[in-house]
Amino acid sequence: MIEITGNNLLSETDYLTFSQLDNLKGYENVTLPLIKDRLEKHPYVVSADVELENQNKTKVILTEKKIMAVVLGGREPYFITVEFQILPLFTNTKFSDLPVISNPKKSDSLKPLEIFKDEDIIEAFKIIDAARLTNKNILKRLSEINLRNGGDIILSFSGVKPPVIYGKGEPAKKMVYLELMWEGIINGSSFTEESDYIDIRFANEIYVGSASNGTKTGLN
């Protein structure tokens, strides 16, 4: 019997099945190094610490790669790690509260296990980090970072009607601007509920309004 702990992205059964360790009856040559080697070949695994608890039970503590977001390459979704590595999304993968990075430049270049790192992806990572440091509720509701193939970045939030035109540069400063309005945004104030967009691209000013008529709010 092999018991796995430390797994969050996949179940114990999924890891064992992928590693062909799910049915060991009749096998006499299954060693601890072999178990470790097979599990560490999984795309999600950084390391597997293996120890024999008793004659019939082996304990494994997995360390999984840290996932930053889901990134869309054409129609295919992938994980992207904090190290900018692209990982496949398996059928039974479990994840929640991860933002989606859509429309990156060169999206056709996304390939599992390769590094995908350009200035727009770096900008998306900075936005995620800024949200985490500024207000974890903002990060939790951040559903999409639309890179628009190199254009002005647009953010979407779950439960929030208007998208946020975020632009490029100064992600931490802009996240502070967004937090100043956050309570009104999530509580559906008439100021934002009737709006088509929130624009925070400009220094010390936020524009809220429709595509044809915007209302400027100063932050001085």
Secondary structure, 3 states (H helix, E strand, C coil): CEEEECCCCCCHHHHHHHCCCCCCCCCCCCCHHHHHHHHHCCCCEEEEEEEEEECCEEEEEEEECCEEEEEEECCEEEEEECCCEEEECCCCCCCCCCCEEECCCCHHHCCCCCECCCHHHHHHHHHHHHHHHHCHHHHHHEEEEECHHHCCCEEEECCCCCCEECCCCCHHHHHHHHHHHHHHHHCCCHHHHCCCEEECCCCCEEEEECCCCEEEEECC
